[in-house]
Each structure stands twice: as structure tokens, then as C-alpha cells.
Amino acid sequence: MFWDYAQETEFGARLHDIRHKFAIERLKEGWSVYRVQRYIGHGSVKTTERYYFRYLSQEQQVIANADGNIGL
């Protein structure tokens, strides 16, 4: 999935960089932090928050946490 995303965006980087870009963009689009956690494969939502919330505005962070752990 990440490789396809890299090809679509023409983002020339390591797979790990593409993974980060994917997560940040999905969170900025309003995806749930829990949904991103599952796509990325983190064992804890706290890990996802620690790595990616620094790139989000306060409003985007609230949106990412708004739906709880229902995975939308």
C-alpha cells in the first residue's frame, strides 16, 4: 500500500519516509489516530501520537482523537 502511495505522489524516499508521510497526511485529512495506528502497525496509539502529532495543529489533534477507539 505504501509503495503504491509513493508512486502516486512521486515521493522519492525510503519506504520508512513514505510511511511517515502517509501517516501525517492521513491525520491531517481527519483520519482517526486509531485507524492510522493500524495502518502503520504501531502496537500502541501513544506511539502514533508521539511520532506524528507534532506535525498537526491543535485542531487536527482534536479531530484525530475525536472518535475514540472505534477505528473510523
N, CA, C and O atoms as a printed pandas DataFrame, in Angstrom:
     atom_number atom_name residue_name chain_id  residue_number  x_coord  y_coord  z_coord
0              1         N          MET        A               1    0.822   -1.189    0.000
1              2        CA          MET        A               1    0.000    0.000    0.000
2              3         C          MET        A               1    0.871    1.259    0.000
3              4         O          MET        A               1    0.592    2.210   -0.730
4              5         N          PHE        A               2    1.916    1.262    0.813
5              6        CA          PHE        A               2    2.780    2.442    0.881
6              7         C          PHE        A               2    3.549    2.642   -0.427
7              8         O          PHE        A               2    3.775    3.776   -0.851
8              9         N          TRP        A               3    3.946    1.546   -1.059
9             10        CA          TRP        A               3    4.673    1.662   -2.329
10            11         C          TRP        A               3    3.784    2.303   -3.382
11            12         O          TRP        A               3    4.231    3.184   -4.117
12            13         N          ASP        A               4    2.531    1.872   -3.465
13            14        CA          ASP        A               4    1.583    2.468   -4.413
14            15         C          ASP        A               4    1.409    3.954   -4.129
15            16         O          ASP        A               4    1.371    4.775   -5.045
16            17         N          TYR        A               5    1.306    4.283   -2.854
17            18        CA          TYR        A               5    1.171    5.682   -2.454
18            19         C          TYR        A               5    2.390    6.485   -2.914
19            20         O          TYR        A               5    2.245    7.599   -3.418
20            21         N          ALA        A               6    3.562    5.937   -2.747
21            22        CA          ALA        A               6    4.794    6.627   -3.159
22            23         C          ALA        A               6    4.807    6.867   -4.655
23            24         O          ALA        A               6    5.238    7.922   -5.121
24            25         N          GLN        A               7    4.337    5.891   -5.401
25            26        CA          GLN        A               7    4.308    6.039   -6.855
26            27         C          GLN        A               7    3.310    7.123   -7.278
27            28         O          GLN        A               7    3.584    7.899   -8.194
28            29         N          GLU        A               8    2.173    7.172   -6.621
29            30        CA          GLU        A               8    1.149    8.168   -6.939
30            31         C          GLU        A               8    1.625    9.586   -6.643
31            32         O          GLU        A               8    1.333   10.513   -7.398
32            33         N          THR        A               9    2.352    9.752   -5.551
33            34        CA          THR        A               9    2.779   11.079   -5.127
34            35         C          THR        A               9    4.166   11.442   -5.643
35            36         O          THR        A               9    4.634   12.564   -5.447
36            37         N          GLU        A              10    4.827   10.481   -6.311
37            38        CA          GLU        A              10    6.187   10.680   -6.804
38            39         C          GLU        A              10    7.116   11.150   -5.686
39            40         O          GLU        A              10    7.946   12.038   -5.880
40            41         N          PHE        A              11    6.960   10.544   -4.529
41            42        CA          PHE        A              11    7.748   10.880   -3.349
42            43         C          PHE        A              11    8.965    9.964   -3.314
43            44         O          PHE        A              11    8.865    8.812   -2.893
44            45         N          GLY        A              12   10.109   10.471   -3.752
45            46        CA          GLY        A              12   11.311    9.660   -3.821
46            47         C          GLY        A              12   12.033    9.608   -2.486
47            48         O          GLY        A              12   12.742   10.547   -2.124
48            49         N          ALA        A              13   11.857    8.524   -1.757
49            50        CA          ALA        A              13   12.472    8.402   -0.441
50            51         C          ALA        A              13   12.461    6.931   -0.013
51            52         O          ALA        A              13   11.988    6.050   -0.732
52            53         N          ARG        A              14   12.995    6.708    1.173
53            54        CA          ARG        A              14   12.975    5.351    1.735
54            55         C          ARG        A              14   11.536    4.964    2.077
55            56         O          ARG        A              14   10.688    5.833    2.280
56            57         N          LEU        A              15   11.267    3.681    2.140
57            58        CA          LEU        A              15    9.942    3.205    2.493
58            59         C          LEU        A              15    9.512    3.769    3.849
59            60         O          LEU        A              15    8.347    4.123    4.031
60            61         N          HIS        A              16   10.424    3.851    4.777
61            62        CA          HIS        A              16   10.101    4.375    6.103
62            63         C          HIS        A              16    9.651    5.842    6.007
63            64         O          HIS        A              16    8.728    6.248    6.714
64            65         N          ASP        A              17   10.288    6.634    5.146
65            66        CA          ASP        A              17    9.884    8.030    4.948
66            67         C          ASP        A              17    8.486    8.105    4.351
67            68         O          ASP        A              17    7.687    8.959    4.733
68            69         N          ILE        A              18    8.198    7.220    3.426
69            70        CA          ILE        A              18    6.878    7.187    2.799
70            71         C          ILE        A              18    5.816    6.851    3.833
71            72         O          ILE        A              18    4.722    7.416    3.825
72            73         N          ARG        A              19    6.149    5.934    4.714
73            74        CA          ARG        A              19    5.242    5.543    5.797
74            75         C          ARG        A              19    4.906    6.750    6.671
75            76         O          ARG        A              19    3.744    6.960    7.022
76            77         N          HIS        A              20    5.915    7.540    7.020
77            78        CA          HIS        A              20    5.685    8.742    7.829
78            79         C          HIS        A              20    4.825    9.752    7.077
79            80         O          HIS        A              20    3.883   10.313    7.635
80            81         N          LYS        A              21    5.149    9.975    5.833
81            82        CA          LYS        A              21    4.383   10.933    5.028
82            83         C          LYS        A              21    2.926   10.499    4.927
83            84         O          LYS        A              21    2.020   11.322    5.057
84            85         N          PHE        A              22    2.699    9.204    4.694
85            86        CA          PHE        A              22    1.353    8.667    4.619
86            87         C          PHE        A              22    0.591    8.949    5.912
87            88         O          PHE        A              22   -0.535    9.445    5.873
88            89         N          ALA        A              23    1.196    8.638    7.047
89            90        CA          ALA        A              23    0.526    8.811    8.340
90            91         C          ALA        A              23    0.200   10.276    8.603
91            92         O          ALA        A              23   -0.915   10.596    9.016
92            93         N          ILE        A              24    1.142   11.153    8.371
93            94        CA          ILE        A              24    0.928   12.576    8.624
94            95         C          ILE        A              24   -0.190   13.120    7.735
95            96         O          ILE        A              24   -1.060   13.852    8.207
96            97         N          GLU        A              25   -0.167   12.770    6.472
97            98        CA          GLU        A              25   -1.201   13.273    5.557
98            99         C          GLU        A              25   -2.577   12.729    5.913
99           100         O          GLU        A              25   -3.564   13.460    5.837
100          101         N          ARG        A              26   -2.661   11.466    6.299
101          102        CA          ARG        A              26   -3.963   10.909    6.672
102          103         C          ARG        A              26   -4.494   11.602    7.931
103          104         O          ARG        A              26   -5.683   11.912    8.011
104          105         N          LEU        A              27   -3.628   11.845    8.904
105          106        CA          LEU        A              27   -4.080   12.537   10.119
106          107         C          LEU        A              27   -4.536   13.955    9.798
107          108         O          LEU        A              27   -5.533   14.424   10.347
108          109         N          LYS        A              28   -3.822   14.633    8.925
109          110        CA          LYS        A              28   -4.216   15.990    8.535
110          111         C          LYS        A              28   -5.535   15.999    7.772
111          112         O          LYS        A              28   -6.256   16.997    7.786
112          113         N          GLU        A              29   -5.854   14.885    7.102
113          114        CA          GLU        A              29   -7.129   14.757    6.387
114          115         C          GLU        A              29   -8.287   14.465    7.327
115          116         O          GLU        A              29   -9.448   14.549    6.927
116          117         N          GLY        A              30   -7.980   14.123    8.575
117          118        CA          GLY        A              30   -9.032   13.861    9.547
118          119         C          GLY        A              30   -9.229   12.403    9.912
119          120         O          GLY        A              30  -10.209   12.060   10.574
120          121         N          TRP        A              31   -8.305   11.529    9.488
121          122        CA          TRP        A              31   -8.402   10.130    9.885
122          123         C          TRP        A              31   -8.234   10.012   11.400
123          124         O          TRP        A              31   -7.549   10.820   12.026
124          125         N          SER        A              32   -8.856    9.015   11.962
125          126        CA          SER        A              32   -8.696    8.689   13.372
126          127         C          SER        A              32   -7.264    8.232   13.639
127          128         O          SER        A              32   -6.669    7.527   12.823
128          129         N          VAL        A              33   -6.719    8.632   14.772
129          130        CA          VAL        A              33   -5.384    8.185   15.154
130          131         C          VAL        A              33   -5.340    6.663   15.297
131          132         O          VAL        A              33   -4.296    6.047   15.085
132          133         N          TYR        A              34   -6.468    6.065   15.654
133          134        CA          TYR        A              34   -6.544    4.614   15.809
134          135         C          TYR        A              34   -6.481    3.918   14.446
135          136         O          TYR        A              34   -5.866    2.861   14.299
136          137         N          ARG        A              35   -7.121    4.525   13.470
137          138        CA          ARG        A              35   -7.070    3.969   12.115
138          139         C          ARG        A              35   -5.647    4.043   11.570
139          140         O          ARG        A              35   -5.145    3.075   10.997
140          141         N          VAL        A              36   -5.003    5.185   11.749
141          142        CA          VAL        A              36   -3.617    5.342   11.292
142          143         C          VAL        A              36   -2.713    4.358   12.032
143          144         O          VAL        A              36   -1.825    3.756   11.428
144          145         N          GLN        A              37   -2.932    4.194   13.317
145          146        CA          GLN        A              37   -2.140    3.244   14.106
146          147         C          GLN        A              37   -2.179    1.857   13.483
147          148         O          GLN        A              37   -1.148    1.194   13.364
148          149         N          ARG        A              38   -3.365    1.420   13.088
149          150        CA          ARG        A              38   -3.493    0.092   12.489
150          151         C          ARG        A              38   -2.779    0.009   11.143
151          152         O          ARG        A              38   -2.111   -0.984   10.857
152          153         N          TYR        A              39   -2.914    1.044   10.315
153          154        CA          TYR        A              39   -2.239    1.041    9.012
154          155         C          TYR        A              39   -0.727    1.025    9.173
155          156         O          TYR        A              39   -0.026    0.332    8.437
156          157         N          ILE        A              40   -0.230    1.786   10.131
157          158        CA          ILE        A              40    1.212    1.900   10.348
158          159         C          ILE        A              40    1.766    0.667   11.065
159          160         O          ILE        A              40    2.912    0.276   10.842
160          161         N          GLY        A              41    0.950    0.062   11.921
161          162        CA          GLY        A              41    1.374   -1.141   12.624
162          163         C          GLY        A              41    1.965   -0.891   13.996
163          164         O          GLY        A              41    2.654   -1.754   14.540
164          165         N          HIS        A              42    1.705    0.275   14.562
165          166        CA          HIS        A              42    2.181    0.537   15.924
166          167         C          HIS        A              42    1.387   -0.309   16.917
167          168         O          HIS        A              42    0.189   -0.527   16.739
168          169         N          GLY        A              43    2.060   -0.778   17.954
169          170        CA          GLY        A              43    1.405   -1.564   18.987
170          171         C          GLY        A              43    0.542   -0.741   19.917
171          172         O          GLY        A              43   -0.362   -1.267   20.566
172          173         N          SER        A              44    0.820    0.561   19.984
173          174        CA          SER        A              44    0.095    1.456   20.876
174          175         C          SER        A              44   -0.243    2.749   20.146
175          176         O          SER        A              44    0.553    3.258   19.356
176          177         N          VAL        A              45   -1.421    3.266   20.417
177          178        CA          VAL        A              45   -1.816    4.544   19.830
178          179         C          VAL        A              45   -0.920    5.670   20.360
179          180         O          VAL        A              45   -0.730    6.681   19.683
180          181         N          LYS        A              46   -0.386    5.502   21.538
181          182        CA          LYS        A              46    0.526    6.512   22.113
182          183         C          LYS        A              46    1.776    6.668   21.250
183          184         O          LYS        A              46    2.307    7.772   21.125
184          185         N          THR        A              47    2.242    5.590   20.664
185          186        CA          THR        A              47    3.403    5.658   19.766
186          187         C          THR        A              47    3.050    6.491   18.544
187          188         O          THR        A              47    3.833    7.343   18.125
188          189         N          THR        A              48    1.887    6.253   17.977
189          190        CA          THR        A              48    1.442    7.020   16.810
190          191         C          THR        A              48    1.342    8.495   17.160
191          192         O          THR        A              48    1.787    9.349   16.394
192          193         N          GLU        A              49    0.763    8.797   18.307
193          194        CA          GLU        A              49    0.650   10.193   18.751
194          195         C          GLU        A              49    2.036   10.813   18.932
195          196         O          GLU        A              49    2.271   11.938   18.491
196          197         N          ARG        A              50    2.934   10.104   19.564
197          198        CA          ARG        A              50    4.263   10.647   19.844
198          199         C          ARG        A              50    5.015   11.009   18.556
199          200         O          ARG        A              50    5.665   12.051   18.483
200          201         N          TYR        A              51    4.922   10.153   17.561
201          202        CA          TYR        A              51    5.668   10.394   16.329
202          203         C          TYR        A              51    5.018   11.392   15.387
203          204         O          TYR        A              51    5.718   12.106   14.667
204          205         N          TYR        A              52    3.699   11.456   15.378
205          206        CA          TYR        A              52    3.036   12.231   14.335
206          207         C          TYR        A              52    2.268   13.457   14.803
207          208         O          TYR        A              52    2.053   14.370   14.006
208          209         N          PHE        A              53    1.853   13.516   16.042
209          210        CA          PHE        A              53    1.053   14.661   16.474
210          211         C          PHE        A              53    1.849   15.962   16.466
211          212         O          PHE        A              53    1.251   17.036   16.411
212          213         N          ARG        A              54    3.154   15.900   16.517
213          214        CA          ARG        A              54    3.958   17.125   16.480
214          215         C          ARG        A              54    3.790   17.876   15.147
215          216         O          ARG        A              54    4.087   19.067   15.060
216          217         N          TYR        A              55    3.315   17.172   14.121
217          218        CA          TYR        A              55    3.123   17.780   12.796
218          219         C          TYR        A              55    1.705   18.306   12.588
219          220         O          TYR        A              55    1.390   18.848   11.529
220          221         N          LEU        A              56    0.854   18.146   13.599
221          222        CA          LEU        A              56   -0.544   18.544   13.484
222          223         C          LEU        A              56   -0.828   19.785   14.327
223          224         O          LEU        A              56   -0.202   20.015   15.361
224          225         N          SER        A              57   -1.775   20.565   13.861
225          226        CA          SER        A              57   -2.247   21.688   14.669
226          227         C          SER        A              57   -3.059   21.122   15.838
227          228         O          SER        A              57   -3.418   19.944   15.836
228          229         N          GLN        A              58   -3.340   21.948   16.813
229          230        CA          GLN        A              58   -4.149   21.525   17.957
230          231         C          GLN        A              58   -5.521   21.041   17.483
231          232         O          GLN        A              58   -6.038   20.042   17.981
232          233         N          GLU        A              59   -6.099   21.751   16.527
233          234        CA          GLU        A              59   -7.411   21.373   15.991
234          235         C          GLU        A              59   -7.350   20.006   15.301
235          236         O          GLU        A              59   -8.255   19.189   15.472
236          237         N          GLN        A              60   -6.301   19.754   14.530
237          238        CA          GLN        A              60   -6.146   18.462   13.860
238          239         C          GLN        A              60   -5.971   17.329   14.873
239          240         O          GLN        A              60   -6.455   16.219   14.653
240          241         N          GLN        A              61   -5.286   17.603   15.974
241          242        CA          GLN        A              61   -5.116   16.592   17.014
242          243         C          GLN        A              61   -6.452   16.237   17.657
243          244         O          GLN        A              61   -6.726   15.066   17.922
244          245         N          VAL        A              62   -7.272   17.237   17.905
245          246        CA          VAL        A              62   -8.599   17.001   18.488
246          247         C          VAL        A              62   -9.440   16.140   17.543
247          248         O          VAL        A              62  -10.106   15.203   17.982
248          249         N          ILE        A              63   -9.408   16.455   16.261
249          250        CA          ILE        A              63  -10.162   15.679   15.271
250          251         C          ILE        A              63   -9.670   14.236   15.228
251          252         O          ILE        A              63  -10.476   13.307   15.181
252          253         N          ALA        A              64   -8.356   14.042   15.243
253          254        CA          ALA        A              64   -7.784   12.687   15.178
254          255         C          ALA        A              64   -8.188   11.840   16.369
255          256         O          ALA        A              64   -8.299   10.619   16.255
256          257         N          ASN        A              65   -8.408   12.474   17.509
257          258        CA          ASN        A              65   -8.800   11.751   18.723
258          259         C          ASN        A              65  -10.299   11.718   18.949
259          260         O          ASN        A              65  -10.753   11.086   19.902
260          261         N          ALA        A              66  -11.081   12.374   18.108
261          262        CA          ALA        A              66  -12.500   12.590   18.363
262          263         C          ALA        A              66  -13.357   11.325   18.390
263          264         O          ALA        A              66  -14.339   11.268   19.130
264          265         N          ASP        A              67  -13.008   10.321   17.606
265          266        CA          ASP        A              67  -13.910    9.171   17.512
266          267         C          ASP        A              67  -13.557    8.032   18.452
267          268         O          ASP        A              67  -14.180    6.972   18.386
268          269         N          GLY        A              68  -12.592    8.216   19.312
269          270        CA          GLY        A              68  -12.221    7.148   20.226
270          271         C          GLY        A              68  -11.660    5.963   19.493
271          272         O          GLY        A              68  -11.177    6.106   18.370
272          273         N          ASN        A              69  -11.709    4.809   20.089
273          274        CA          ASN        A              69  -11.093    3.615   19.519
274          275         C          ASN        A              69  -12.099    2.790   18.706
275          276         O          ASN        A              69  -12.201    1.576   18.879
276          277         N          ILE        A              70  -12.832    3.458   17.825
277          278        CA          ILE        A              70  -13.789    2.726   17.005
278          279         C          ILE        A              70  -13.266    2.489   15.598
279          280         O          ILE        A              70  -13.904    1.803   14.800
280          281         N          GLY        A              71  -12.097    3.061   15.294
281          282        CA          GLY        A              71  -11.415    2.747   14.046
282          283         C          GLY        A              71  -11.973    3.341   12.785
283          284         O          GLY        A              71  -11.768    2.790   11.704
284          285         N          LEU        A              72  -12.665    4.437   12.886
285          286        CA          LEU        A              72  -13.179    5.078   11.666
286          287         C          LEU        A              72  -12.121    5.882   10.978
287          288         O          LEU        A              72  -12.383    6.487    9.939
